């Protein structure tokens, strides 16, 4: 609630009694995704002699099939951090349903090891069970811990949230009351008028799952004395639809023969400027007198005092001029351009999980109140697409999109897949090829010499003839 | 600032000393747009015997040309209110530019009578002057006063805001400093990197003008002891571009032979649900314990207590279920569906001008903190369109769009214009025809018997061969 927000983040508000320190939990240990076990690596750059920092590209071992025969590949950054701060998870997502009124009749357990696909077969009683598939990328910052926790946890949160509304999911139209009983005879009509469909419950479950996972990460990192945050990009197939939930600056696109469709939207200090400035307008205390919420083309200095300069405030999409006062010389709430844009001089993303303890260097100013853990969710009605053999979803962390445009990725997809339809490893190879293309290879479609020095992780998810599989079985 | 917001709207905050009551200003007098002077009316419904409430359709007298030969027509509501609460204005918009450093050298005054076009010729020294055109619709509620003030005032606010940034408007790229001097040699590069163009200054000026006009209306109505609010939809042509600024539920669309393009977006309690719920989350005091900010399919009642029902909160696009508590039985912050949706049980729009004194019936709960006066602005690059003879913008208040879809309006435009290219009054006649189509005429494309009982006002603005005229002359 707002009361909680004020107590947590505003000075002078009465704080809740601190929890007694429990026994220190063991720290989150570094690991790579479990589906990479037993995998080998290939060198990252084609011409290792030219690039001495050549790094290995990793993919699952050939015998290990990911859901829908998706391809995966990753590369670690050029010593920007000790660990690869990207993480990935994928697997089958089984949602249990209990019989009415008999809570003890929960059936069918899928092992929660989604990251070590293939999971044990999912047995569900009768027609009640629904299973889906799940692919997720997490891009950590400030250490790998938050991304690892997210990879271990988010699918469980999602399963729990979906199970909490499963009676609504299996109905043609979600009932007003979860138990299906009508209190007013016109209740179905009210639901109909609001246009509420089963897919809205999945969207709601994804939104809640991200928030639940954020709380888990906050608790776990506090208990283990660790820090950090991560972005999250999740694709879920369920009942013939593909849901893409995104919080951060990773990206998913649909690539078809004649179409490139963005399935996510990046959340950065630039794209969320108005929301962030608005919060600083409502709670100026959050800036502790150290930052200005106004946007200027560059940071102002003494010489600008008294001049009229270009600026934008929270309510403005356009620009105007204002006369510079002393308080305008403070460091800007959002500073820098494009990839260099930072929130409070610290963070390049404005949504994600974790970062509960993150503060501006040498101050007590917190980042968390400006961050949202809630994702934006896009729904792709796969059943309506008239899918073709080479239709794929490409999901990748920002390291890929920093050097490859949507069009360049689509060009690579369309150049590679049609000639390799018989190859069972084509999606794996395509994922590897996408990674290679970020490493300045000569045959890459990027401009000469463009290299990603960031961690890069990619899923290539083929859509063709997968629609059926996503229904209950 | 936020301090102002808190003092103005939150209980327990120290109030500024009340202004001493000045002499009571004379009330805003009811009138119709000045360009309707000398006009005649035609009956609203084709078959007056069938519809005894037949109301007159009004248009400008045939000798009175509106800017760009635009057509205009209006009809009063079916006795919903004593007055026609819609208002309209249009005319030439002259923007003066002063010579550097010589403020007294302001040149060229256009009479501010934009609503009585044609204005006296606008003479501007050399190439400095820029003139544009302006069309505006205002839909009042709670009395006609706010809409009349807006029709009298908004163009002056806009002219003032544009003149304040005119040095930036005439440059290829707005300078970082309004006086054009560079303090850092890289200042132009910073502006370039932010992608700031002259059109962003026009957008900013429109945003500021709406807010300035809102303040003027607040002061004037307080001084005259009147109340009310209005929506505002404004189209401005300037330097080859058409800007459409909208605050409320009026609508503008571009109709071409092969295209229907929305130029505005409606702001209602439904379309702005998340923003409104978010404010109630941040400042629960604004609801005074009388409303719940949560959305449910219908208002809950005692029988729902303890049940799990569908709901949405401010951070949710999807739906979920929650167990009903007593506080969920309160009246919802946003209630009703579609045209019946109301903010705090009171207002059907969430943006507009005025309403400074509006309170929920029999309470002290204010509407104003939930309303925005800032418009959303769409920019149409008319120069890029390859315009054809029958390309028009149709602007109308919600009374039209309640019974005609975009497609139906486009069908009427395309049926009428091509056969009447020689008729100098074709846009006037088209505007009248659109109004007639909301009155249940038999040849109307609406479903049998659909009649708008609301005030309806329409501008039809032809775009062809007008591009040049909008440049300075």
Boltz contact constraints between the chains, C-beta under 6 A:
constraints:
  - contact:
      token1: [A, 2]
      token2: [B, 281]
      max_distance: 6.0
  - contact:
      token1: [A, 2]
      token2: [B, 282]
      max_distance: 6.0
  - contact:
      token1: [A, 2]
      token2: [B, 284]
      max_distance: 6.0
  - contact:
      token1: [A, 165]
      token2: [B, 321]
      max_distance: 6.0
  - contact:
      token1: [A, 176]
      token2: [B, 297]
      max_distance: 6.0
  - contact:
      token1: [A, 176]
      token2: [B, 309]
      max_distance: 6.0
  - contact:
      token1: [A, 176]
      token2: [B, 310]
      max_distance: 6.0
  - contact:
      token1: [A, 177]
      token2: [B, 307]
      max_distance: 6.0
  - contact:
      token1: [A, 177]
      token2: [B, 309]
      max_distance: 6.0
  - contact:
      token1: [A, 178]
      token2: [B, 308]
      max_distance: 6.0
  - contact:
      token1: [A, 178]
      token2: [B, 321]
      max_distance: 6.0
  - contact:
      token1: [A, 183]
      token2: [B, 303]
      max_distance: 6.0
  - contact:
      token1: [A, 183]
      token2: [B, 304]
      max_distance: 6.0
  - contact:
      token1: [A, 190]
      token2: [B, 297]
      max_distance: 6.0
  - contact:
      token1: [A, 190]
      token2: [B, 298]
      max_distance: 6.0
  - contact:
      token1: [A, 191]
      token2: [B, 297]
      max_distance: 6.0
  - contact:
      token1: [A, 193]
      token2: [B, 337]
      max_distance: 6.0
  - contact:
      token1: [A, 194]
      token2: [B, 297]
      max_distance: 6.0
  - contact:
      token1: [A, 196]
      token2: [B, 319]
      max_distance: 6.0
  - contact:
      token1: [A, 200]
      token2: [B, 318]
      max_distance: 6.0
  - contact:
      token1: [A, 200]
      token2: [B, 319]
      max_distance: 6.0
  - contact:
      token1: [A, 201]
      token2: [B, 319]
      max_distance: 6.0
  - contact:
      token1: [A, 203]
      token2: [B, 317]
      max_distance: 6.0
  - contact:
      token1: [A, 203]
      token2: [B, 318]
      max_distance: 6.0
  - contact:
      token1: [A, 204]
      token2: [B, 316]
      max_distance: 6.0
  - contact:
      token1: [A, 204]
      token2: [B, 318]
      max_distance: 6.0
  - contact:
      token1: [A, 204]
      token2: [B, 319]
      max_distance: 6.0
  - contact:
      token1: [A, 204]
      token2: [B, 320]
      max_distance: 6.0
  - contact:
      token1: [A, 207]
      token2: [B, 316]
      max_distance: 6.0
  - contact:
      token1: [A, 207]
      token2: [B, 318]
      max_distance: 6.0
  - contact:
      token1: [A, 281]
      token2: [B, 2]
      max_distance: 6.0
  - contact:
      token1: [A, 282]
      token2: [B, 2]
      max_distance: 6.0
  - contact:
      token1: [A, 282]
      token2: [B, 282]
      max_distance: 6.0
  - contact:
      token1: [A, 284]
      token2: [B, 2]
      max_distance: 6.0
  - contact:
      token1: [A, 297]
      token2: [B, 176]
      max_distance: 6.0
  - contact:
      token1: [A, 297]
      token2: [B, 190]
      max_distance: 6.0
  - contact:
      token1: [A, 297]
      token2: [B, 191]
      max_distance: 6.0
  - contact:
      token1: [A, 297]
      token2: [B, 194]
      max_distance: 6.0
  - contact:
      token1: [A, 298]
      token2: [B, 190]
      max_distance: 6.0
  - contact:
      token1: [A, 303]
      token2: [B, 183]
      max_distance: 6.0
  - contact:
      token1: [A, 304]
      token2: [B, 183]
      max_distance: 6.0
  - contact:
      token1: [A, 307]
      token2: [B, 177]
      max_distance: 6.0
  - contact:
      token1: [A, 308]
      token2: [B, 178]
      max_distance: 6.0
  - contact:
      token1: [A, 309]
      token2: [B, 176]
      max_distance: 6.0
  - contact:
      token1: [A, 309]
      token2: [B, 177]
      max_distance: 6.0
  - contact:
      token1: [A, 310]
      token2: [B, 176]
      max_distance: 6.0
  - contact:
      token1: [A, 315]
      token2: [B, 374]
      max_distance: 6.0
  - contact:
      token1: [A, 316]
      token2: [B, 204]
      max_distance: 6.0
  - contact:
      token1: [A, 316]
      token2: [B, 207]
      max_distance: 6.0
  - contact:
      token1: [A, 317]
      token2: [B, 203]
      max_distance: 6.0
  - contact:
      token1: [A, 318]
      token2: [B, 200]
      max_distance: 6.0
  - contact:
      token1: [A, 318]
      token2: [B, 203]
      max_distance: 6.0
  - contact:
      token1: [A, 318]
      token2: [B, 204]
      max_distance: 6.0
  - contact:
      token1: [A, 318]
      token2: [B, 207]
      max_distance: 6.0
  - contact:
      token1: [A, 319]
      token2: [B, 196]
      max_distance: 6.0
  - contact:
      token1: [A, 319]
      token2: [B, 200]
      max_distance: 6.0
  - contact:
      token1: [A, 319]
      token2: [B, 201]
      max_distance: 6.0
  - contact:
      token1: [A, 319]
      token2: [B, 204]
      max_distance: 6.0
  - contact:
      token1: [A, 320]
      token2: [B, 204]
      max_distance: 6.0
  - contact:
      token1: [A, 321]
      token2: [B, 165]
      max_distance: 6.0
  - contact:
      token1: [A, 321]
      token2: [B, 178]
      max_distance: 6.0
  - contact:
      token1: [A, 337]
      token2: [B, 193]
      max_distance: 6.0
  - contact:
      token1: [A, 374]
      token2: [B, 315]
      max_distance: 6.0
